Amino acid sequence: MSRKSARSSRPRPRGTTLVEALVGTVLLGTLLVTILVAKGRLAVQAAQAENRVQACEVLDSVLERWWPDRDGLPRDQAGEVPDRPRWRWQTRRVPNGEADGMHAEIVAVEVFAPGQRDRVPAARVEILLPRIDRNVSKVDHANDGPDAR
């Protein structure tokens, strides 16, 4: 028997080739990169959700302070939120013909997060309120009895 035929009849040793190792490494790398990108996006979305929750809490605290005296709710004004450093609030009237017909007005209340660079509010709510007649003071309304109307 020749030497050549003796070699070919022996079974090849089992193992991974260099190509198989490279393909496995590329697949593993792709999987790891995909997981890391997804984890980064999840972290960003979680932070944004937490910011929105905090903004809603701030807006709720602002409205809680103002709500007992709805006539005193500021219109077209801005200021800082008490007990919340660097949070700002802003109110403005929103034109609405239907509200005008009901002798009411819509007031948008917005809060802005600390360090917020753009003018997009962190949270906003629109409230339908009775229009305040600037010619009649709140004292006059307080003295109106049920028979005054």
Buried (B, 14 or more C-beta within 10 A) or exposed (E): EEEEEEEEEEEEEEEEEEEEEEEEEEEEEEEEEEEEEEEEEEEEEEEEEEBEEBBBEBBEBBBEEBEEEEEEBBBEEEEEBEEBEEBBBBBBBEEBEEBEEEEBBBBBBBBBBEEBEEEEBBBBBEBEBEEBEEEEEEEEEEEEEEEEE
